[in-house]
Every structure is written in structure tokens, then in C-alpha cells.
Amino acid sequence: MQSTPKANRLHIGIFGRRNAGKSSLLNALTKQSVSIVSDVAGTTTDPVEKPMEMLPIGPVLFIDTAGIDDVGALGEQRVEKTKQVFDRTDVGIIVAPEGQWDEFERGLVERLQRDNIPVIVVFNKCDCAKPRAALVDQLQAKKITTVETTAIDGTGVLDLREALIKAAPDDFVNAPAIVGDLIPPGELVVLVVPIDMEAPKGRLILPQVQTIRDLLDNDAYCMVVKERELRDALERLNRPPALVVTDSQAFLKVSADVPRNIKMTGFSILFARNKGDLTAFVEGALAIDNLQPGDRVLIAEACTHHAIGDDIGRVKIPRWLRQYVGGQLEFTHYQGHDFPEDLAEYKLCVHCGSCVHNRRSMLSRIMKCRAANVPITNYGMCIAYTLGIFERALEPFPAAMEAYQQLQKQH
């Protein structure tokens, strides 16, 4: 892979009215003609993404959105696409043209602050009109950064870049480890990587690659094997590895081949912790016991790959859940950035590891499920629970194991 994955970039959403100068501002920030600029309102339709490096932050992803005040049938669809961007925004830029500010802009601020997203208000087109001093003071009193720009000639763009650097959340600057914090430096981790129809030709999938990189970054090392060679590989070692990590689909075989004194978990569970809230997913896994035949289950997948014959989300997990429940269940599948607004009809949400989405997106979905009182768990945790190896898969995570034991007492 030649560039940083989008999921590992700081997502900067640009919001505002139609014709506020959002696209001009993006072009000025990137010094490229990324978005089409026109005096005609509503030029930007679908969100426009631009990845780039912005030092000292590093990799970022700017997302230019359609005016959220768009109207008409097509306008409503554009607004819906813009609302999806809120859920994956790490830092929000609100563009207000010519000092304009009323309930519309205040609503955008409230929408971002509700999810604890840092907000920068950009008063654009300041060559035409300046914002009121009282308004600027009012916003700054609420600890909202304000910047004055004229995007067409670049005035104020350097100030905006400085504001973005200061607004970058600490959990992005000091990103949590995937696995490196679970083992001491110099220890070995064995990665079990099945090569089947779902494996991309000529390379490994993103979670496997990122786990290898994370181990190297944390001064550990790894051995990569297929599930059929795992037992022989372990026997060749002169001391046991600190951890075995497997593709969740191979949990049963790997669990049987790995001696009980060696800790074991899955890639999906590692990413459940890295991208989301492991305790919330533990609670969601326990909710599998409450499923009844006929219940509806939401299966959400971040990537948009074409399903194969024995697809994990469409075939294997539904099969294991039906076997566990002892009856038929109704499954609904969502992919990519699509996620249902109304969750009330579902008894459980099962989410993938979210390796191609950023952490903010995953946390937003967890919050939506909690607000609707719908349990949410993760692919790997769901598989481990239905196959009866949940405690073993949680063993490398003491805090999650403790939460599991406490929840079991409550049940």
C-alpha cells in the first residue's frame, strides 16, 4: 500500500450553507482544484474527499460537503449524504459567508458539539463583509476557534491551518496501539492468516498489514502462518509466543491447535478495541443469549466488497447465530457509510472490525445503538461467543474480561 489508509487519517468535515465558499476554502487549503467552484448554489453534490499530508499532524482527509440547506428532491438526498459525514468527522469546519450567522449556523455548532467534535468557525468572504465583533467574542467565550478568510486569494488560510493543528484530538495525535501494548518489546506474536477465496490476490488484508506494522512499531516481532501450518509452526519454536492472533473464521481450529497456556484472540477483536469500545461490544455479545427466533439482526460492514459464496457477514455469522438461537432470524445488511437512522426494529447489531473507517465513525454508531437501546457487538466477538470460546478470546484484555465477569453476575 503506497499511501496511508483513509481510516488512519484525521477526518476534517467542511459544512455550511450553499455557496458559502466551502469548495473554494478546500481548494485554498490543499492548493489544488479539488472541488468545482461556481457562483451557482448547490454545485457540490456528493461529498468530495481529498487526502493529503498536513504537517505536523500528518495524514488528513478533507471532506467537502453539499450545502446542508439544499432543497428539492435531489437536495434532500444531498443533505442526507452530508449528514453521514458528521458521523466520521474528527474536526468540523463551519463556513459562514460574509459574516452571516443565525439559527442555521448555531444548529451546526450544536450538532458537532453534541458529539464532542472540535469546531472551527470560518467567516469566509471577509473582503466583502466582516463578522460582528460581539459574535466573535461570543463564540470564543464558548471556546470555539474563529478564523477570518478570503478563500479566493488565500487570505487567512495559514491561520486556518494553524487552528486545525491545535484542534486535532489527542486520541489521533497519540493513537492507541492495535496490539503492541499487550505484549512486552522483543516478544513474538504468531499471526494466523487463512488464504481463501476472500483473501485479496497478491497481498494481505488491511487489518493483518496494520497489525504487522503495529508490532514492528512497538519493537516486537511476528510470524505469519496459515491455519493449516499453525501447529507445526508452534512446535518449531524454542519458547512459546506471547500471543496468537487469528482470523475470526478460523477460531475453532486455532483454539484447538494453540496450547491453553498461550493467549489467543482475533484480528476483529483487536480492531474492536482500537476503533470502538470493547466493553460495549462485550455487553452486546452477551445479548446474543436474549435473541429469539424471528428477531431482526442488523449486520453492518464498513467496506463494500462483493460478497462471495461463503461470505462471513452474509452466510457464516447468520448461520452461527441461527444455530446458537435454535431458529430462524431476520438479517438486514448495511455497507459502507450507510447505517439505518431507525434502529428500533433490531434486537442486535453485529459490526465488522471497521478497519476502513475511522474511530469517530465507529464510536458514532455505538452511540446511536445505545440511544436506541440496541446492543452492538463485533464480528469476532460474535463468532467467539457463538462458538463457545469467548472467554479465551477475551483473555488478552484484562479490563474487558473483568467487565464480562461483572456483566455475567448481573445476568
FENKA-V218222 format. One record per residue. N is the residue number from 1. PSI is psi in radians with two decimals (NA if undefined). BURIAL is + if it has 24 or more other ideal C-beta (glycine too) atoms within 12 Angstrom, else -. Layout:
N	PSI	BURIAL
N	PSI	BURIAL
//
This chain:
1	2.23	-
2	-0.35	-
3	2.82	-
4	2.31	+
5	2.60	+
6	-0.60	+
7	-0.43	+
8	0.16	+
9	2.61	+
10	2.07	+
11	2.06	+
12	1.87	+
13	2.39	+
14	2.04	+
15	2.78	+
16	-3.05	+
17	2.94	+
18	2.48	+
19	0.48	+
20	-0.19	+
21	0.36	+
22	-0.81	+
23	-0.68	+
24	-0.67	+
25	-0.73	+
26	-0.77	+
27	-0.65	+
28	-0.67	+
29	-0.72	+
30	-0.19	+
31	0.62	-
32	2.78	-
33	1.37	-
34	-0.82	+
35	2.56	+
36	2.31	-
37	2.31	+
38	2.69	-
39	-0.25	-
40	2.17	-
41	2.46	+
42	0.36	+
43	-0.77	+
44	2.21	+
45	-1.47	+
46	2.69	-
47	2.39	+
48	2.17	+
49	2.41	+
50	1.87	+
51	2.52	+
52	2.99	+
53	2.25	-
54	1.69	+
55	2.50	-
56	0.13	-
57	-0.80	+
58	-2.44	-
59	2.24	+
60	2.85	+
61	1.92	+
62	2.41	+
63	1.88	+
64	2.22	+
65	2.81	+
66	2.68	+
67	2.21	+
68	0.01	+
69	0.26	+
70	2.69	+
71	2.97	-
72	3.05	-
73	-0.82	-
74	-0.63	-
75	-0.68	-
76	-0.67	-
77	-0.67	-
78	-0.72	+
79	-0.69	+
80	-0.72	+
81	-0.66	+
82	-0.71	+
83	-0.57	+
84	-0.53	+
85	-0.55	+
86	-0.66	+
87	-0.26	+
88	0.27	+
89	2.20	+
90	-0.62	+
91	2.28	+
92	2.29	+
93	2.16	+
94	2.09	+
95	2.10	+
96	2.09	+
97	2.46	+
98	0.69	+
99	0.15	+
100	2.31	+
101	2.11	+
102	-2.71	-
103	-0.52	-
104	-0.90	-
105	-0.65	+
106	-0.63	-
107	-0.65	-
108	-0.73	+
109	-0.82	+
110	-0.67	-
111	-0.72	+
112	-0.76	+
113	-0.50	-
114	-0.57	-
115	0.32	+
116	0.67	-
117	2.19	+
118	2.42	+
119	2.36	+
120	2.15	+
121	2.14	+
122	2.01	+
123	1.81	+
124	2.95	+
125	0.70	+
126	-0.13	+
127	-0.33	-
128	-0.72	-
129	2.48	-
130	2.68	+
131	2.70	+
132	2.40	-
133	-0.66	-
134	-0.63	-
135	-0.77	+
136	-0.77	+
137	-0.70	-
138	-0.77	-
139	-0.76	+
140	-0.52	-
141	-0.47	-
142	0.22	-
143	0.58	-
144	2.13	+
145	2.37	+
146	2.52	+
147	2.44	+
148	2.26	+
149	2.80	+
150	1.64	+
151	-0.55	+
152	-0.50	-
153	0.10	-
154	0.04	-
155	2.26	+
156	-0.08	+
157	-0.66	+
158	-0.64	-
159	-0.66	+
160	-0.72	+
161	-0.71	+
162	-0.69	-
163	-0.66	+
164	-0.69	+
165	-0.75	+
166	-0.48	-
167	-0.21	+
168	2.17	+
169	2.59	+
170	-0.59	-
171	-0.11	-
172	-0.81	+
173	-0.76	-
174	1.20	-
175	2.46	+
176	2.63	+
177	2.75	+
178	-0.84	+
179	-0.34	+
180	-0.46	+
181	-0.11	+
182	-0.25	+
183	2.66	+
184	2.70	-
185	2.54	-
186	-0.01	-
187	2.83	+
188	2.41	+
189	2.29	+
190	2.18	+
191	2.15	+
192	2.02	+
193	1.68	+
194	2.43	+
195	1.74	-
196	-2.83	-
197	-0.48	-
198	-0.22	+
199	2.25	-
200	2.50	-
201	2.22	-
202	0.08	-
203	3.00	-
204	2.83	+
205	2.84	+
206	-0.82	+
207	-0.64	+
208	-0.77	+
209	-0.78	+
210	-0.59	+
211	-0.74	+
212	-0.82	+
213	-0.71	+
214	-0.69	+
215	-0.76	+
216	-0.71	-
217	-0.49	-
218	0.36	+
219	0.49	-
220	3.10	+
221	2.92	+
222	2.79	+
223	2.28	+
224	2.18	+
225	2.82	+
226	2.82	+
227	-0.52	+
228	-0.44	-
229	0.02	-
230	-0.88	+
231	-0.80	-
232	-0.68	-
233	-0.75	+
234	-0.66	+
235	-0.44	-
236	-0.26	-
237	2.47	-
238	-0.14	-
239	2.65	-
240	2.65	-
241	2.81	+
242	-0.43	+
243	2.57	+
244	2.26	+
245	2.25	+
246	2.73	+
247	2.36	+
248	-0.52	+
249	-0.33	+
250	0.29	+
251	-0.85	+
252	-0.85	+
253	-0.76	+
254	-0.72	+
255	-0.65	+
256	-0.56	-
257	-0.34	+
258	2.13	+
259	2.59	-
260	-0.39	-
261	-0.06	-
262	2.23	+
263	2.58	+
264	2.48	+
265	-2.98	+
266	2.73	+
267	-0.75	+
268	-0.63	+
269	-0.64	+
270	-0.73	+
271	-0.42	+
272	-0.68	+
273	-0.75	+
274	-0.67	+
275	-0.34	+
276	-2.38	+
277	1.81	+
278	-0.66	+
279	-0.70	+
280	-0.68	+
281	-0.56	+
282	-0.81	+
283	-0.68	+
284	-0.65	+
285	-0.70	+
286	-0.48	+
287	-0.24	+
288	-0.56	+
289	-0.37	-
290	-0.12	-
291	2.48	+
292	2.61	-
293	2.36	-
294	-0.23	-
295	2.70	+
296	2.36	+
297	2.28	+
298	2.22	+
299	2.06	+
300	2.31	+
301	2.24	+
302	-0.68	+
303	2.97	+
304	0.73	-
305	2.74	-
306	2.32	-
307	2.47	-
308	-3.12	-
309	-0.70	-
310	0.82	-
311	2.41	+
312	-0.73	+
313	-0.49	+
314	-0.33	+
315	-1.00	-
316	-0.91	+
317	-0.79	+
318	-0.70	+
319	-0.81	-
320	-0.66	+
321	-0.73	+
322	-0.74	+
323	-0.69	-
324	-0.74	+
325	-0.51	+
326	0.54	-
327	3.14	-
328	2.50	-
329	2.70	+
330	2.20	-
331	2.37	+
332	2.34	+
333	2.35	+
334	2.54	+
335	2.81	+
336	-2.40	-
337	-0.01	+
338	2.36	-
339	2.36	+
340	2.48	-
341	-0.68	-
342	1.94	-
343	0.00	+
344	-0.47	-
345	-0.16	-
346	2.50	+
347	-0.25	+
348	2.50	+
349	2.26	+
350	2.04	+
351	2.58	+
352	-3.13	+
353	-0.23	+
354	0.64	+
355	-0.43	+
356	-0.02	+
357	2.74	+
358	2.93	+
359	-0.68	+
360	-0.73	+
361	-0.78	+
362	-0.74	+
363	-0.61	+
364	-0.70	+
365	-0.65	+
366	-0.76	+
367	-0.68	+
368	-0.72	+
369	-0.71	+
370	-0.73	-
371	-0.55	-
372	0.05	-
373	0.68	-
374	2.10	+
375	2.51	+
376	2.36	+
377	-3.01	+
378	2.68	+
379	-1.00	+
380	-0.69	+
381	-0.64	+
382	-0.79	+
383	-0.82	+
384	-0.68	+
385	-0.80	+
386	-0.41	+
387	-0.02	+
388	0.37	-
389	0.51	+
390	-0.82	+
391	-0.69	+
392	-0.70	+
393	-0.41	+
394	-0.20	+
395	-0.64	+
396	-0.14	+
397	1.54	+
398	-0.72	-
399	-0.73	-
400	-0.66	+
401	-0.73	+
402	-0.74	-
403	-0.70	+
404	-0.79	+
405	-0.67	-
406	-0.71	-
407	-0.61	+
408	-0.70	-
409	-0.67	-
410	-0.55	-
411	NA	-
//
